[in-house]
Each structure stands twice: as structure tokens, then as C-alpha cells.
Amino acid sequence: MDSASILQEQPATYGTPVPEDNTPVSEEVQRMAHEAVKNFHECFWWWNTESSILTRDDVREVIRTLRMGGGHRAWWAAQRIHKCL
């Protein structure tokens, strides 16, 4: 079988906004995200620690911030949260 017939080129979607995902998350994921915000407060200096984390978009923002602003421990916490999404 020819590899050209298996692989098909996909159009690039760089810069395309992702639609909002307001799907609610479980209480466990909410708890994990809140703990991460409190434990890695240096990454979330701008975040109100009492604000609600209710949707997949909220959790994705927590994960993105942990990956960008934290060290290895923050990255691992982001991975644990991401696995539960």
C-alpha cells in the first residue's frame, strides 16, 4: 500500500479561534483546579482564588497557566488535571 494513499494532507488551522466549551466539569476536576491555583499562586497572581472554576474552558485556562508559568511540579499538576478532563 502506498503511503500517499494512507496519509492525507490536512489544511492548516493556525490562528483559528477555538469555540468556547462551556461544558461543566466534575467536582473532582473543580477541586483539583482550585488546589492548583492555590498551590501555585506565583503562576496565578492575577487570578482571584475564590473565583469559580466550572467549565472545561476554565480548567483549560488553569492548565495553560500552569504549563506556561510554573516549573516541573506545575507541569505535572497540569498533566494530572488534563487527564481527568
KAQUI-V698001 format. One record per residue. N is the residue number from 1. RES is the residue in one letter. SS is DSSP state (hx for helix, st for strand, lp for the rest). PSI is psi as a letter, one per 40 degrees, with the letter a starting at -180 (* if undefined). Layout:
# KAQUI-V698001
N;RES;SS;PSI  N;RES;SS;PSI
This chain:
# KAQUI-V698001
1;M;lp;h  2;D;lp;h  3;S;hx;d  4;A;hx;d  5;S;hx;d  6;I;hx;d  7;L;lp;h  8;Q;lp;h  9;E;lp;h  10;Q;lp;i  11;P;lp;i  12;A;lp;h  13;T;lp;f  14;Y;lp;h  15;G;lp;e  16;T;lp;h  17;P;lp;i  18;V;lp;h  19;P;lp;i  20;E;lp;i  21;D;lp;g  22;N;lp;f  23;T;lp;h  24;P;st;i  25;V;lp;i  26;S;lp;i  27;E;hx;d  28;E;hx;d  29;V;hx;d  30;Q;hx;d  31;R;hx;d  32;M;hx;d  33;A;hx;d  34;H;hx;d  35;E;hx;d  36;A;hx;d  37;V;hx;d  38;K;hx;d  39;N;hx;d  40;F;lp;f  41;H;lp;d  42;E;lp;d  43;C;lp;d  44;F;lp;f  45;W;lp;d  46;W;lp;e  47;W;lp;h  48;N;lp;h  49;T;lp;e  50;E;lp;e  51;S;lp;i  52;S;lp;i  53;I;lp;g  54;L;lp;d  55;T;st;i  56;R;hx;d  57;D;hx;d  58;D;hx;d  59;V;hx;d  60;R;hx;d  61;E;hx;d  62;V;hx;d  63;I;hx;d  64;R;hx;d  65;T;hx;d  66;L;hx;d  67;R;hx;d  68;M;hx;d  69;G;hx;e  70;G;lp;i  71;G;lp;a  72;H;hx;d  73;R;hx;d  74;A;hx;d  75;W;hx;d  76;W;hx;d  77;A;hx;d  78;A;hx;d  79;Q;hx;d  80;R;hx;d  81;I;hx;d  82;H;hx;d  83;K;hx;d  84;C;hx;e  85;L;lp;*
